[in-house]
Amino acid sequence: MTPHPDFETLEVPMSLTLGAYHLEILTGADVEVDFEAVTRSRSVLQGLFGPTWPEGLTLKDNLTDLHWHHREFTANRSFAWVIRDGEGHYLGCAYLFPSIGTRGTGEAAYWMADTAERLAHLAGFGPMYKTWLKDLLPPTYALSVKHNG
């Protein structure tokens, strides 16, 4: 599997810290905590990745998705991280998807699980994530960003 042309020479970290938030590559090892957060957060996730996701998602489907994310990351094709707080609690996920078949454009997304602190986490994490992406990517890169706010 070859890297996306935009990321052939760009080093995207598997883990990083943005303020109080810690990002780690999303892998199959995260399946249970990820599935629990996604299914618990169904009402605040619908529409973020298509009109019906995560409706009907099974644990097996989720594991397949997480393996795909991991494979894409290690091939420098697209990137997915778990977002955790300073105590290691799973908060949500962040993504970077370059456009398929074209260069210089892509989409970033992030979501926080449905908790009482969700909107505060979105407000705290979002600006730092956007700044980090701006610093990571070339100045001419056209990036759209969405979240579950």
Buried (B, 14 or more C-beta within 10 A) or exposed (E): EEBBEBBEEEEBEBEBEBEEBBBBBBBBEBBEBBBBBBBEBEEBBBEBBEEEBBEEBEEEEBBEBBBBBBEBBEEBBBBBBBBBBEEEEBBBBBBBBBBEEEEBEBBBBBBBBBBEEBEEBBEBBBEBBBEBBEEBBEEEBEBEBBBBB
